[in-house]
């Protein structure tokens, strides 16, 4: 489970074999169906919507069967419609599109789903009743009902050489979030309460987005239900990452089936705001100069197979993140989004260390997990030191302890004794977490710019107990960086830094209200050895 380009190890590689959830036997009489719903805004008018209901029927008789399908949405819509469908075989898919116009007396705030920090997350239930009828429309007694939760939101994404920005419900959204890894190496170990805690941690840190990256897996439906409730926009990768893939018809047919299944399964969730073709595959190809054109053609076939099975009028599609687009001025492909990487000798606490980006698709600094978390998985006293063999094996890069120490020393005193002494283990951990917190905060502040569409941190969570770029430890404890991120992602952010012997104070508002307001900015400068400010204005 690794990053091929940098050889960074996320976790041990544990191949998945067989079913990872309980098998269920469903007893069906006469007929049954599965349903998916796609909710799409029309013409940027938030009062006009098109709903497409896909019904996958299984009938246990060869003869023709007639069904009356009733679609209902309750308050405040009070919508109901009846459609007659005819089944002519044991397996049929019926697509039922219908328009839904929102009455003027209904306030839009009462029906729209919004990202966290931009309004409420309104959710509704669409009830689907299928009733078997005779030729004279008499009910025959075979009835089936399904209920699907839906939300109403429009989403747009500009993907240009000068812009990568989201709009939801016709409002500009600054994406504030992190990449999501599977919550455990073994998915059957993930309990609902733990999943809920991790997503609540994202919401409480003022995040409004998570990216399910393509090195993991498609998440359980409960994950997307929680994201709907918490206002967390999901940028959903398809599970392709940083390598070459076949282009045979058999493989591409399998890809099409996977994409169609996942998009149908998740289409009713308003939290899905973008489908991402892969994780860094395009970056990987562009970094390998010796890869022939035939492999680049294979990649394009893969993207085409994914793209043709997505309704991009409902949810935007991004071929890859980081994203490259051809610049018409140079006729060369340039990165529109950036993965921001810091070298060991770059001071992440200084704003000037970070290049301005149109969108930060990944950024992270390694820190150690806290001693209580690591102690659960340490078996000997010798493991409890910064440079122990276990610590090395739990680090994203086996040979990066010296780089981490070097980076910490740019701002903090980190003695050589901290690397080997069990006595100073907790202090060494604390210093790495300060370093991570300050660098992460500074990166976010450096991108709070009118041209930037958002920032995603490298990891919200960990897939196993490790020393990594996560800001929430395996098990759910918050690292120091999580608290710093919560402040940096507030709706109104005030931050200051020193440059050329002058203080620079910035105010960033992620959400602008229609009404004007006034504020008073009070500035105080403290010395660490005094309780009272040495300067106040």
ABEGO torsion letter per residue (X at the ends): XBBAAAGBBABBBBBBBEBABBBBBBBBBGBBBBBBBBBBBBGGBAABBBBBBBBBBBBABABBBBBBBBBBBBOAAGBBBBBBBBBABABBBBBBBBBBBBBAABBAAAABBBBBGAEBBBBBBBBBBBBBBBAAGBBAGBBBBBBBBBBBBBBBBBBBAABBBBBBGGBBBBBBBBBBBBABABAAABBAAAAAAAAAAAAAAGBABBBBBAABBBBBAAAAAAAAAAGBBBBBBBBBBGBBBBABAAAAAAAAAAAAAAAAAAAABAABABBBABBGAAAAAAABAABBAAAAAAAAAAAAAAAAABBAAABBBBABOBBBBBBAAAGBBBBABBBBBBBAABBAABAAABBBBABBABBBBBBBBBAAAAAAABABAAABBAABAAAAAABABAAAAAAAAAAAAAABBBBAAAAABAAAAAAAAAAAAAAAAAAAAAAAAAABBAABAEBBBABABBABBBBBABABBBGGBBBAAAAAAAAAABABBBBBBBBGGBBBBBBBBABBBABBBBBBBBBBBBBAABABBABBX
